Amino acid sequence: MSSHNDFLNRSRQQLDDSIEHLDGETLSRLNQARQAALASQQKHSPFSRNWLPASVTAALSLAVIGSWLLYSTPRPDNLVQTAQLDDLELLSSSTDLELLEELEFINWLVEEENAG
C-alpha cells in the first residue's frame, strides 16, 4: 500500500511542477476553457434555481394532501370494531328478540290460515 501512496505522491508532485512551468498563454487558454465549462454547466443544469420554489411547493402540497388522506379515512380495524359492537348490541337486546319471535308467530298464523 505504501508503494501505491508513493506513486500517487510522486505523480502529484510532477503534475504540480509541470503546472508551475506553463507559459502565460497556455494558462490563459486553460482558464478560459475552465470558465466556459463552468458557464455551460450552469446553463444546462437540470435543476436550476428557477425550479426550486415550485418543487418545494409541490413536495409540501403532496405531504399535506397525503397526511390529510391518511388521517381522514376510517381505518378498517375501526370499521370491524363498529360492526362487532352493532352485532353484540343486536344480540343482547331482548326486545328485538321478542319482536322477532312475535313476527315468526304472526307469519305462522298467516300460513295456517292460508293452508286451512
Residue frames relative to the residue before (quaternion, step in Angstrom):
aa qw qx qy qz dx dy dz
M 1.0000 0.0000 0.0000 0.0000 0.00 0.00 0.00
S 0.6481 0.5251 -0.3335 0.4393 3.58 0.97 -0.73
S 0.6133 0.5302 -0.3627 0.4597 3.62 1.09 -0.59
H 0.6185 0.5314 -0.3375 0.4702 3.56 1.11 -0.67
N 0.6609 0.4941 -0.2955 0.4814 3.59 0.96 -0.87
D 0.6258 0.5295 -0.3360 0.4638 3.59 1.04 -0.76
F 0.6416 0.5239 -0.3167 0.4621 3.57 0.98 -0.88
L 0.6640 0.5029 -0.3042 0.4623 3.58 0.92 -0.91
N 0.6638 0.5063 -0.3094 0.4553 3.58 0.93 -0.85
R 0.6581 0.4918 -0.3127 0.4768 3.59 0.97 -0.83
S 0.6453 0.5147 -0.3274 0.4598 3.61 0.96 -0.83
R 0.6517 0.5136 -0.3125 0.4625 3.56 0.93 -0.89
Q 0.6570 0.5166 -0.3089 0.4538 3.57 0.93 -0.86
Q 0.6600 0.5001 -0.3127 0.4654 3.60 0.95 -0.84
L 0.6573 0.4958 -0.3231 0.4666 3.59 0.98 -0.79
D 0.6405 0.5163 -0.3266 0.4653 3.58 0.97 -0.80
D 0.6476 0.5129 -0.3140 0.4680 3.59 1.02 -0.81
S 0.6636 0.5080 -0.3181 0.4476 3.59 0.95 -0.81
I 0.6215 0.5336 -0.3461 0.4574 3.61 1.10 -0.62
E 0.6453 0.5389 -0.3229 0.4345 3.57 1.00 -0.78
H 0.7313 0.4259 -0.2333 0.4789 3.60 1.12 -0.58
L 0.4379 0.6800 -0.4818 0.3371 3.62 1.18 0.31
D 0.4747 -0.6663 0.4899 0.3013 3.55 -1.12 0.67
G 0.7085 -0.4925 0.3200 0.3913 3.58 -1.26 0.36
E 0.6444 0.5317 -0.3275 0.4414 3.58 0.98 -0.84
T 0.6638 0.4944 -0.3005 0.4739 3.61 0.93 -0.86
L 0.6443 0.5133 -0.3167 0.4702 3.57 0.99 -0.83
S 0.6406 0.5249 -0.3191 0.4608 3.58 1.04 -0.79
R 0.6699 0.4881 -0.3035 0.4699 3.59 0.93 -0.89
L 0.6315 0.5234 -0.3309 0.4666 3.60 1.02 -0.76
N 0.6559 0.5063 -0.3044 0.4698 3.58 1.00 -0.83
Q 0.6492 0.5049 -0.3186 0.4713 3.60 1.00 -0.81
A 0.6462 0.5082 -0.3219 0.4696 3.60 0.97 -0.82
R 0.6380 0.5234 -0.3228 0.4635 3.59 1.00 -0.79
Q 0.6707 0.4938 -0.2982 0.4662 3.58 0.90 -0.91
A 0.6434 0.5128 -0.3217 0.4686 3.61 1.01 -0.79
A 0.6506 0.5083 -0.3198 0.4648 3.59 0.98 -0.81
L 0.6568 0.5021 -0.3129 0.4676 3.58 0.97 -0.81
A 0.6537 0.5027 -0.3133 0.4709 3.60 0.98 -0.81
S 0.6427 0.5167 -0.3191 0.4671 3.57 1.01 -0.79
Q 0.6377 0.5292 -0.3223 0.4576 3.57 1.00 -0.80
Q 0.6758 0.4907 -0.2997 0.4611 3.59 0.93 -0.81
K 0.6461 0.5195 -0.3238 0.4559 3.61 1.05 -0.69
H 0.7870 0.3358 -0.1532 0.4943 3.57 0.91 -0.92
S 0.3228 0.7565 -0.5095 0.2529 3.55 1.17 0.40
P 0.4217 -0.7284 0.4722 0.2622 3.64 -0.72 0.98
F 0.7592 0.2614 -0.1645 0.5729 3.58 1.13 -0.51
S 0.0059 -0.8292 0.5581 -0.0291 3.54 0.20 1.25
R 0.6757 -0.5036 0.3559 0.4040 3.55 -1.27 0.25
N 0.5695 0.6016 -0.3926 0.3996 3.61 1.14 -0.40
W 0.7069 0.4598 -0.2576 0.4718 3.59 1.10 -0.68
L 0.4877 0.7021 -0.4231 0.3003 3.59 1.19 -0.31
P 0.6925 0.4526 -0.3206 0.4613 3.69 0.72 -0.83
A 0.6531 0.5182 -0.3198 0.4501 3.58 0.98 -0.80
S 0.6826 0.4762 -0.3030 0.4642 3.59 0.91 -0.82
V 0.6270 0.5152 -0.3428 0.4733 3.60 1.03 -0.67
T 0.6456 0.5160 -0.3154 0.4664 3.58 0.98 -0.84
A 0.6607 0.5028 -0.3073 0.4651 3.58 0.93 -0.85
A 0.6585 0.5072 -0.3155 0.4578 3.60 0.93 -0.83
L 0.6636 0.4921 -0.3048 0.4739 3.58 0.95 -0.83
S 0.6328 0.5297 -0.3320 0.4568 3.58 1.00 -0.79
L 0.6557 0.5018 -0.3102 0.4713 3.58 0.94 -0.85
A 0.6491 0.5147 -0.3244 0.4566 3.59 0.98 -0.77
V 0.6629 0.4991 -0.3068 0.4661 3.58 0.96 -0.86
I 0.6767 0.4841 -0.2941 0.4704 3.59 0.86 -0.94
G 0.6536 0.5214 -0.3162 0.4482 3.58 0.95 -0.83
S 0.6877 0.4589 -0.2968 0.4779 3.57 0.89 -0.85
W 0.6130 0.5398 -0.3541 0.4555 3.59 1.05 -0.66
L 0.6731 0.4830 -0.2939 0.4768 3.59 0.93 -0.89
L 0.6388 0.5426 -0.3282 0.4356 3.57 0.99 -0.79
Y 0.7811 0.3561 -0.1879 0.4772 3.57 0.84 -0.92
S 0.6571 0.5201 -0.3313 0.4336 3.63 1.15 -0.26
T 0.6512 0.5002 -0.3343 0.4627 3.61 1.10 -0.48
P 0.4835 -0.6597 0.4799 0.3174 3.59 -0.98 0.77
R 0.4192 -0.7056 0.5150 0.2473 3.52 -1.01 0.78
P 0.5935 -0.6025 0.3948 0.3589 3.61 -1.01 0.70
D 0.6426 0.5233 -0.3517 0.4354 3.61 0.93 -0.71
N 0.6228 0.5203 -0.3416 0.4741 3.62 1.12 -0.58
L 0.6396 0.5241 -0.3248 0.4590 3.57 1.04 -0.77
V 0.6480 0.5091 -0.3187 0.4684 3.59 0.97 -0.81
Q 0.6510 0.5084 -0.3227 0.4622 3.59 0.93 -0.84
T 0.6461 0.5165 -0.3224 0.4602 3.59 0.98 -0.81
A 0.6592 0.4996 -0.3076 0.4704 3.59 0.94 -0.85
Q 0.6458 0.5105 -0.3224 0.4672 3.59 0.99 -0.77
L 0.6488 0.5071 -0.3223 0.4670 3.59 0.99 -0.76
D 0.6329 0.5220 -0.3314 0.4660 3.60 1.02 -0.74
D 0.6540 0.5038 -0.3101 0.4715 3.58 0.98 -0.85
L 0.6521 0.5157 -0.3107 0.4608 3.56 0.97 -0.86
E 0.6428 0.5158 -0.3160 0.4700 3.57 0.99 -0.80
L 0.6519 0.5150 -0.3117 0.4611 3.57 0.97 -0.85
L 0.6988 0.4702 -0.2745 0.4639 3.58 0.91 -0.86
S 0.7091 0.4615 -0.2737 0.4574 3.58 1.02 -0.69
S 0.5851 0.5817 -0.3788 0.4193 3.58 1.20 -0.26
S 0.3249 -0.7728 0.5140 0.1815 3.61 -0.62 1.11
T 0.6216 0.5541 -0.3640 0.4172 3.62 1.02 -0.63
D 0.6406 0.5191 -0.3381 0.4537 3.57 1.00 -0.72
L 0.6510 0.5025 -0.3222 0.4690 3.60 1.01 -0.72
E 0.6376 0.5163 -0.3285 0.4679 3.57 1.01 -0.76
L 0.6382 0.5199 -0.3242 0.4661 3.57 0.99 -0.81
L 0.6437 0.5207 -0.3154 0.4638 3.56 0.99 -0.84
E 0.6492 0.5029 -0.3171 0.4743 3.60 0.98 -0.81
E 0.6462 0.5076 -0.3242 0.4687 3.59 0.99 -0.79
L 0.6486 0.5097 -0.3222 0.4644 3.58 0.97 -0.78
E 0.6371 0.5116 -0.3268 0.4749 3.58 1.03 -0.74
F 0.6415 0.5203 -0.3172 0.4660 3.60 1.03 -0.80
I 0.6503 0.5007 -0.3132 0.4778 3.58 0.97 -0.87
N 0.6341 0.5225 -0.3260 0.4677 3.56 0.96 -0.80
W 0.6463 0.5117 -0.3137 0.4712 3.61 0.99 -0.80
L 0.6403 0.5224 -0.3248 0.4600 3.60 1.00 -0.81
V 0.6565 0.5038 -0.3155 0.4644 3.59 0.94 -0.88
E 0.6526 0.5061 -0.3169 0.4664 3.59 0.97 -0.79
E 0.6412 0.5196 -0.3176 0.4668 3.60 1.04 -0.76
E 0.6499 0.5058 -0.3138 0.4725 3.59 1.00 -0.79
N 0.6789 0.4789 -0.2902 0.4750 3.57 0.96 -0.84
A 0.6635 0.4932 -0.3041 0.4733 3.58 1.06 -0.64
G 0.7441 0.4269 -0.2161 0.4664 3.61 1.04 -0.76
